[in-house]
């Protein structure tokens, strides 16, 4: 019987208010009307008003949503229970949860708009990565040619002995260039493809929102929600040629080697790229201070407060000063941890994601465990440990002092002595009192000397490279740090500034932030073109941006 009624209602179309033949249609209410019923219908209050059209043209507007069960009637409501649009004749939904169709359309529009905004943001992030990758590709030939020129210049110095090595390294660079280019081209293509997909999806979202086609929006919403976005991307750096001293018996070792392309996973939200050595970035004329951390260390002997610090992988900073405590701050100055130690925090470093410090009272190197307990790693015999740093090889470099002697020792993580650096080629002592230490990207070991107040640099084999005593021999060298491209930064305690050098010890410029810095001691790099410098007397640590 029901099917007969349904068939009849579809064959004979009558006015929804009386039995007269239908002539018009109200789009907002989904009601068929005859001429005589139109005035009465217009007097009925409606949330969305009334739109009366000729019945014969009501199907011509593609924006309309017609009922699946009653195709001749336009939908005005939405069944939340069944999740379908319905017309006024869908009596089977009366016991269900019903809402206005316009409310459902608004909900769908908001959802699609939110996802469209997400893809738009994703697109902009990808375009930033694409721009960086494209710039790397464009500079690829000149960059690799410069590396080749470096290799050739070194090869001409001892041409007959190292001709074979030069050819081998050229071939390695050529192979790496192809590999580097292939990886970057692949990344560029993948990013362009993702941007294209995002642009197309955004276009579809814009069109479908404008159309208000509920069925298409319902189908499109899960599609745009499933559109994946990247959480991280891979940044590739160019290789670097590292020189070594020439020795005919160990030619390959001393001549140099190619540091291969590196990968680093980065969050798309970071948008911070490691600069390439030839990126041409400039030091700001007036470096700015973005934050100041009050470490809260008490005044110790000679009213000194802040001694050393070390930066963690997640951009927090361990601080050590004139107390038996190490403090962990974030870069905004919030204190996260405080650990009681066996000595004041004179010298420290990060090693395998744990903070290490030198204890000169009992001649040991100690670390802080994940449970905030102090663990002794190894002893240094009758030598007192000072400056300490981790090496890219996984070893530890420690400055040691005994009476009027001083040296740098390379230790394994278990305390095995791997190398001792104490004398130059004339068997004269390199150091009077080795103090702070850092390792550069080319393997150079950079040490400040407490008594000489200068910087002394040897290569990875311990062979003397250069010293730096300031532009006018007035440097009061304290601490030292290096960045990802080999620049050297030395704090000048009496000069109230930081000296910036290239990897060969040539002076580049002074770094003095706005507002100045007083008696700087520890220095660490905390990002691309940013450092954090501690003031010995005030106990303040200042974050300084110095690159454009």
C-alpha positions in Angstrom: 0.0 0.0 0.0 2.8 2.4 0.9 4.5 1.9 -2.4 1.2 2.5 -4.3 0.8 5.8 -2.4 4.4 6.8 -3.1 4.0 6.0 -6.8 0.8 8.0 -7.0 2.4 11.0 -5.2 5.1 11.0 -7.8 2.7 10.6 -10.8 0.1 13.2 -9.7 1.8 16.3 -8.3 -0.7 18.3 -6.2 -0.4 21.4 -4.1 1.0 20.7 -0.6 -1.8 22.8 1.0 -4.8 21.7 -1.1 -5.6 19.3 -3.9 -5.3 21.8 -6.7 -2.7 21.3 -9.5 0.7 22.6 -8.6 2.1 25.7 -10.3 4.8 27.0 -8.0 7.3 25.7 -5.5 8.8 27.3 -2.3 12.5 26.5 -2.2 13.0 27.3 1.4 10.1 25.2 2.7 10.2 22.5 0.0 6.4 22.8 -0.6 4.5 22.6 -3.9 1.9 25.4 -4.2 -1.0 26.3 -6.4 -1.7 29.9 -7.4 -4.4 30.4 -4.8 -2.3 29.1 -1.9 0.8 31.3 -2.6 -0.5 34.4 -0.6 -1.4 32.2 2.5 2.0 30.5 2.4 3.9 33.8 2.2 2.1 34.9 5.4 3.5 31.9 7.3 6.6 32.9 9.3 9.8 31.1 8.4 13.3 31.3 9.8 14.9 31.5 6.4 12.0 33.3 4.5 10.3 32.0 1.4 11.6 31.7 -2.2 8.7 31.1 -4.7 9.7 29.8 -8.1 7.8 28.3 -11.1 7.4 24.6 -10.5 8.7 23.7 -14.0 12.1 25.4 -13.3 12.7 24.2 -9.8 15.1 21.5 -11.0 17.2 23.8 -13.1 19.2 25.3 -10.2 22.1 23.0 -9.5 22.4 24.5 -6.0 19.2 22.8 -4.9 19.2 19.7 -2.7 16.3 17.4 -3.6 15.1 14.5 -1.5 16.3 11.0 -2.3 12.9 9.5 -1.4 10.8 12.3 -2.9 12.9 13.7 -5.8 10.2 16.2 -6.7 10.6 17.9 -3.3 13.6 20.0 -2.2 15.2 19.3 1.2 14.8 21.8 3.9 15.7 19.8 7.0 18.5 17.4 8.0 18.2 14.1 9.9 21.1 13.9 12.4 20.2 10.3 13.2 20.4 9.1 9.6 22.8 11.8 8.5 20.8 12.7 5.4 19.0 15.7 4.1 15.2 15.3 4.1 12.1 17.0 2.8 8.8 17.7 4.6 7.2 14.5 3.2 9.8 12.2 4.9 7.5 11.1 7.7 9.7 8.1 8.6 12.2 10.5 10.3 9.7 12.2 12.6 11.0 10.3 15.7 14.6 11.2 14.8 16.8 14.2 15.7 16.0 16.8 13.1 17.7 20.1 12.4 17.6 22.9 9.9 19.4 22.0 6.6 21.0 25.5 6.7 22.5 24.6 10.1 24.1 21.5 8.6 25.3 23.5 5.6 26.9 26.0 7.9 28.6 23.2 10.0 30.0 21.7 6.8 31.2 25.0 5.5 33.0 25.7 8.8 34.6 22.3 8.8 35.8 22.5 5.2 37.0 26.1 5.8 39.0 24.9 8.8 40.7 22.2 6.8 41.3 24.6 3.9 43.1 27.0 6.2 45.2 24.1 7.5 46.2 23.2 4.0 46.9 26.9 3.2 49.3 27.1 6.1 50.9 23.8 5.0 51.3 25.2 1.5 53.1 28.3 2.8 55.4 26.2 4.9 56.2 24.0 1.9 56.8 27.0 -0.2 59.4 28.2 2.3 61.2 24.8 2.2 60.9 24.8 -1.6 62.5 28.2 -1.8 65.4 27.1 0.3 65.8 23.9 -1.7 65.7 25.8 -5.0 68.4 28.2 -3.7 70.6 25.3 -2.7 70.2 23.8 -6.2 71.0 27.1 -7.9 74.2 27.5 -5.9 75.2 23.8 -6.3 77.7 24.3 -9.2 79.5 27.3 -7.7 79.6 25.8 -4.3 81.1 22.5 -5.5 83.5 24.4 -7.7 84.7 26.3 -4.7 85.3 23.1 -2.8 87.2 21.7 -5.8 89.3 24.9 -5.8 90.2 24.4 -2.2 91.3 20.8 -2.9 93.3 21.9 -5.9 95.0 24.7 -4.0 96.1 22.3 -1.3 97.1 19.8 -3.9 99.5 22.2 -5.7 101.5 22.6 -2.5 102.7 19.0 -2.6 101.7 18.2 -6.2 103.9 15.2 -7.0 103.1 13.4 -3.7 99.4 14.1 -3.6 98.3 14.0 -7.3 96.5 10.7 -6.8 94.7 11.9 -3.7 93.5 15.1 -5.5 92.0 13.0 -8.3 90.3 10.7 -5.8 88.8 13.6 -3.9 87.6 15.3 -7.1 85.9 12.1 -8.0 84.3 11.9 -4.6 83.1 15.4 -4.9 81.7 14.7 -8.3 79.9 11.6 -7.0 78.6 13.6 -4.0 77.4 16.4 -6.3 75.4 13.9 -8.3 74.0 12.4 -5.1 73.3 15.8 -3.6 71.7 17.0 -6.7 69.6 13.9 -7.1 68.4 14.1 -3.5 67.6 17.8 -3.7 65.8 17.4 -7.1 63.8 14.6 -5.6 62.9 16.7 -2.6 62.0 19.6 -4.9 59.8 17.4 -7.0 58.0 15.9 -4.0 57.4 19.4 -2.4 56.1 20.8 -5.7 53.8 17.8 -6.1 52.5 18.3 -2.5 52.0 22.0 -3.1 50.1 21.2 -6.3 47.9 18.7 -4.5 47.3 21.3 -1.7 46.5 24.0 -4.2 44.0 21.8 -6.1 42.4 20.7 -2.8 42.1 24.3 -1.7 40.5 25.2 -5.0 38.0 22.4 -4.7 37.2 23.5 -1.2 36.6 27.1 -2.2 34.3 26.0 -5.1 32.3 23.6 -3.1 31.9 26.0 -0.2 30.5 28.6 -2.6 28.1 26.1 -4.2 26.6 24.9 -0.8 26.0 21.5 -2.3 25.4 19.5 0.8 25.9 16.1 -0.8 29.2 17.0 -2.4 30.3 18.7 0.8 29.6 15.6 2.7 31.6 13.6 0.3 34.4 16.2 0.1 34.8 16.8 3.9 36.3 13.3 4.7 38.5 13.7 1.6 40.0 17.0 2.7 40.3 15.7 6.3 42.3 12.7 5.1 44.7 15.0 3.1 48.0 14.4 4.9 50.4 17.2 5.9 54.1 16.8 6.7 55.3 17.2 10.4 58.9 17.4 9.5 61.2 17.5 6.5 64.8 16.6 5.7 67.4 19.4 5.3 70.6 18.6 3.4 73.8 20.5 3.8 76.7 20.6 1.4 80.0 18.8 2.1 83.0 20.6 3.5 86.6 20.1 2.7 88.7 19.7 5.9 92.4 20.3 5.5 95.1 18.4 7.4 98.9 18.9 7.6 100.8 17.3 4.9 103.0 14.3 5.7 104.3 12.1 2.9 103.9 8.9 5.0 100.3 9.7 5.9 99.3 11.7 2.9 95.5 10.9 2.8 95.2 11.5 6.5 97.0 14.8 6.6 95.9 16.2 3.2 92.2 16.4 4.0 88.9 14.7 3.6 85.3 15.5 2.4 82.7 15.8 5.1 79.7 14.3 3.3 76.2 15.7 3.0 74.3 15.7 6.2 70.6 15.1 7.0 68.7 16.7 9.8 65.0 16.2 10.5 63.3 19.5 11.2 59.8 20.4 12.1 58.0 22.3 9.4 57.0 24.9 12.1 60.7 25.7 12.8 61.6 27.3 9.4 65.2 27.7 10.6 67.8 26.6 8.2 71.5 25.9 8.9 73.4 28.4 6.8 75.8 27.1 4.2 79.4 28.4 4.5 79.1 30.6 1.5 75.6 31.8 2.3 76.8 35.4 2.6 74.8 36.2 5.7 75.8 39.4 7.5 76.4 40.2 11.1 74.0 42.8 12.4 75.5 46.2 13.0 73.6 46.3 16.3 73.1 42.8 17.6 69.9 42.6 19.6 69.1 41.0 23.0 65.9 38.8 22.8 65.9 37.7 26.5 67.8 37.9 29.7 67.9 35.1 32.3 68.7 35.8 35.9 70.4 32.6 37.1 70.1 33.6 40.7 73.6 32.3 41.7 75.0 33.9 44.9 78.1 36.0 44.9 81.2 33.8 45.4 84.8 34.6 45.8 85.7 38.0 44.3 81.9 38.5 43.9 81.7 36.2 40.8 78.5 34.4 40.1 78.0 32.7 36.7 80.8 30.4 35.5 79.7 28.1 32.6 76.8 26.7 30.7 75.8 24.0 28.2 72.9 23.9 25.7 70.7 20.8 25.4 69.3 19.4 22.2 65.8 20.8 23.0 67.2 24.3 23.4 67.4 24.5 27.2 70.5 25.7 29.0 72.3 24.2 32.0 73.9 26.9 34.2 76.7 26.5 36.7 77.9 29.2 39.1 79.1 30.0 42.6 77.1 27.3 44.3 76.9 23.5 44.4 74.0 23.5 42.1 73.4 23.1 38.4 70.3 24.8 37.0 68.4 24.0 33.8 66.5 27.0 32.2 64.6 27.4 29.0 65.5 30.3 26.8 62.7 32.4 28.2 64.3 32.1 31.7 62.0 29.6 33.3 63.7 27.2 35.7 63.0 23.5 35.0 65.5 21.6 37.1 68.0 22.1 39.9 70.5 19.5 40.8 72.9 19.5 43.8 76.5 18.6 42.8 79.8 18.0 44.6 81.4 21.2 43.4 80.7 24.6 41.9 79.9 24.6 38.2 83.2 25.8 36.8 83.3 23.8 33.5 80.6 21.7 31.9 79.4 20.3 28.6 76.6 18.2 27.0 77.6 14.6 26.2 75.2 11.9 25.0 72.3 14.2 26.1 73.5 14.4 29.7 75.3 17.3 31.4 78.9 16.6 32.5 81.1 18.7 34.7 84.7 18.8 35.9 85.3 18.3 39.6 88.7 19.7 40.4 88.4 18.9 44.1 88.7 15.1 43.6 90.1 15.1 39.9 87.1 13.5 38.3 84.7 14.0 35.5 81.1 13.5 36.6 77.6 13.4 34.9 74.1 14.1 36.0 71.9 11.0 35.5 68.2 11.1 34.4 67.3 10.7 38.1 69.3 13.8 39.0 72.0 11.9 40.8 75.7 12.6 40.4 77.7 9.8 38.8 81.5 9.6 38.4 82.5 8.7 34.9 86.3 8.5 35.4 89.2 10.1 37.3 92.1 12.2 35.8 94.8 11.0 38.2 96.9 13.7 39.8 95.9 16.2 37.1 93.0 18.7 37.9 90.3 18.9 35.2 89.1 22.2 33.8 87.4 22.9 30.5 85.6 20.0 28.9 83.8 19.4 25.6 82.3 16.5 23.6 83.9 15.6 20.3 82.1 14.7 17.0 84.0 11.4 17.2 82.2 10.6 20.5 85.2 11.2 22.7 85.8 13.8 25.4 88.4 16.6 25.3 89.5 17.8 28.8 91.9 20.5 29.9 94.2 19.3 32.6 96.5 21.2 35.0 99.2 20.0 37.4 101.6 22.5 39.1 103.0 24.5 36.2 102.1 22.0 33.5 99.0 21.9 31.4 97.7 19.7 28.6 94.6 18.6 26.7 93.7 14.9 26.8 91.2 13.0 24.6 89.3 10.4 26.7 86.9 7.7 25.7 83.6 7.6 27.6 85.1 5.1 30.0 88.1 7.3 30.8 90.7 5.6 28.5 93.3 8.1 27.4 93.3 8.2 23.6 95.5 11.3 22.9 97.6 13.8 24.8 98.3 17.3 23.5 101.0 19.2 25.4 103.9 20.2 23.3 104.5 21.9 19.9 106.9 20.6 17.2 109.9 22.2 19.1 108.9 20.3 22.2 107.9 23.5 23.9 104.7 23.6 26.1 101.7 24.7 24.1 99.8 25.9 27.2 100.6 27.5 30.5 97.1 26.8 31.9 94.5 25.4 29.5 91.1 26.7 30.6 88.1 26.5 28.3 87.9 24.3 25.2 85.8 23.8 22.0 86.1 21.6 18.9 85.5 23.2 15.5 83.8 21.6 12.5 87.1 21.0 10.8 88.4 19.1 13.9 90.5 22.0 15.3 90.9 22.0 19.1 90.5 25.5 20.4 91.7 26.3 23.9 91.8 29.5 25.9 94.8 29.9 28.3 94.1 31.3 31.7 97.6 32.7 32.2 98.4 33.8 28.7 94.8 35.1 28.2 94.9 34.1 24.5 93.4 31.5 22.2 95.6 28.5 21.1 94.5 26.3 18.3 95.8 22.9 17.2 94.4 20.5 14.6 92.9 17.1 15.3 96.4 15.5 15.5 97.6 18.1 18.0 99.8 20.0 15.5 99.9 23.7 16.1 97.7 25.9 13.9 97.5 29.4 15.2 97.1 31.7 18.2 94.8 34.7 18.6 95.6 37.5 21.1 93.2 40.2 19.8 93.5 42.9 17.2 95.8 44.9 19.4 97.1 42.1 21.6 94.6 43.2 24.3 92.4 40.1 24.4 91.4 38.8 27.8 90.2 35.4 26.5 87.9 33.4 28.7 85.4 31.0 27.0 85.1 29.9 23.4 82.4 28.5 21.1 82.0 27.6 17.4 79.1 27.5 15.0 78.0 25.1 12.2 80.2 26.8 9.6 83.4 27.0 11.6 83.3 30.6 13.0 85.0 31.0 16.4 83.6 33.1 19.2 85.7 34.2 22.1 84.5 36.1 25.2 86.7 39.0 26.2 86.2 39.6 29.9 87.9 42.9 30.3 86.9 44.2 26.8 83.2 43.5 27.4 82.7 42.1 24.0 82.8 38.9 21.9 85.5 38.4 19.2 84.3 36.7 16.0 87.0 34.8 14.0 86.9 32.7 10.9 88.1 29.1 11.1 91.7 30.1 10.5 91.8 32.6 13.3 91.4 35.7 11.2 89.4 38.5 13.0 86.0 39.2 11.5 84.4 41.6 13.9 83.3 42.4 17.5 79.9 41.4 18.7 78.5 43.9 21.2 74.7 43.7 21.8 72.4 46.7 22.3 72.7 47.7 26.0 76.2 46.1 26.2 77.5 43.1 28.1 79.6 43.3 31.2 82.4 40.9 32.0 81.3 38.1 29.6 82.4 34.5 30.5 80.5 31.5 29.2 79.3 31.5 25.6 77.2 28.9 23.7 75.4 28.9 20.3 71.6 28.5 20.7 70.4 28.7 17.1 71.0 30.0 13.6 72.7 33.4 14.2 72.0 33.4 18.0 74.2 32.9 21.0 73.7 33.0 24.8 76.5 34.8 26.8 76.8 34.8 30.6 78.0 37.7 32.7 80.5 36.5 35.3 79.7 39.2 38.0 76.0 39.8 37.5 75.0 36.2 37.0 72.8 37.2 34.0 72.7 35.2 30.8 71.8 37.2 27.7 70.4 35.7 24.4 71.9 37.7 21.5 70.8 37.6 17.8 73.8 38.7 15.7 73.1 37.5 12.1 70.6 38.9 9.7 
